[in-house]
Amino acid sequence: MNKLKEANLYRHELIPISGKLVERYNQCLKMLGFVETKLTSFSIDGLGWSPEIAEEKSEPHYLNNGEANPNAIIITPLQKGKPVYVPFHTFDRQMMQHVFHIHGSRINDITRDCAICVHFDQHIDAFYEPLDVLKYQDISITFKLINELDKVQKEQYQLIDSFKQGHNFIDEHLHQQLLDSAKTYGDLRHRNLELHELYYATDSFYTKAFGGVFVLRDFITPIIVFQDVKWHKEAIKDTSHDVLIYHISQPELSDKLRDHMIIEYDLEAVVKMPRYDRIKKFMFAQFLKDTQHPLKDILDDHVLFKGYLNKLSIEDRKKVMSVELYLDKMELSNQHKLADIVDMHLFEALQKPHSSLHVKHHDLIWKLLVNISTLDVLFLYWYDKEQFYKNYDAWDESLKDWVIATIRNNI
């Protein structure tokens, strides 16, 4: 990942944590029921998730109490607006934005000397069956302060009220209680420490529960798309829900998404766009073996590209150029069938969210599309960084250079 880090394309917005903040973070972990970290310094994202602690615990989602009970930790106002690098749901970042939007000023105050445990309650104790993900509706967001500072504040108010009663102002024991509380926690009278419960309404979303599930329920008929074969097989046994269930690899999925006006394609338009050129080149690179030139040079140089294209077998060459071959044939006769000419993997990569979709659904549908076909490396990076990083590890070093340059040129 060094090349990505040098290009600021790998978790470059993490917040460094050390000193007192580590102690507060550990108090949050303990309050949430987790084992404290032994690290003396680490970094966190907008959710309070740390890649170093995840590695230490060998658990990427160490802030979750099971798949149905996620949590977050806020120890600095710098988390506001930061990315959530390993979200469990596609709405995790939106929930954190909601938290900071409503409670931003209070968070600034509280995190001066305290930390906040955040619990996202879907009102589901645990998942038992794959279609339990349909139970996601309104999520309650509740907060707890380490050392229960908000309760200490109320105790200080009570001590002060007691101090003002009768002759209590001469009560030395009461004096000492006030002094001890002030020395330990400071004067909390003018602090804004109350974080009332918030609510977040879900619609369509993606969750990593059950190996990864897309829940599309704002359309003609709810559609559930599983990434895991085992859980897909389990889900289709359920006849009690009126939903359409697919595995992400099923060809019928794209057909249904088009029928429901969730995705669409326009080959004549897309071949004129940089996106098509990018996808075609990446697909082409998959066929190149033992080249005399670096892959980046081949993909960037028109002459080299044509030269290596002609070295491919006729079958592979037709796959790479299948869209253009199809469009050429359609100019002569409209009797040709797309499926007979266009490579399906390439075709799937050229689909896009339907133009009629509400903008709030675009990111989710793009995430679905880049998982149906991973040929668009730029959109894969934008919409599913975790999958991008997994794929990146397996690429040729020169191909990595081309991909990095492609992304950098589009930022």
Protein Blocks (a to p, Z undefined) as FASTA:
>chain_A
ZZmmmnopgoklbccdehjllmmmmmmmmmnopacdfbfbdcddfkopafklmmmnopak
lmbgcjklccdddfbfklgopacfbbfbfklmmmmmmmmmmmmmmmmmmmmmpccddddd
ehiabafbfklmmmpccdcdddddehilmmmmmmmmmmmmmmmgojlmmmmklmmmmmmm
mmmnopaklpcfbccddddddfddddfeehiaaddfkbfbdcdddfbfklmmmmmmpckb
ccddddfklmklmmmmmmnomaccdfklmmmpmklmmmmmmmmmmmpghiabdfklmmmp
mklmmmmmmmpcfklmmmmmmmmmmmmmmmmockbcfklmmcfklmmmmgccdfkbcfkl
mmmmmmmmmmmpckbmmlmmmmommlmmmmmmmpcfklmmmmmmmmmmmZZ
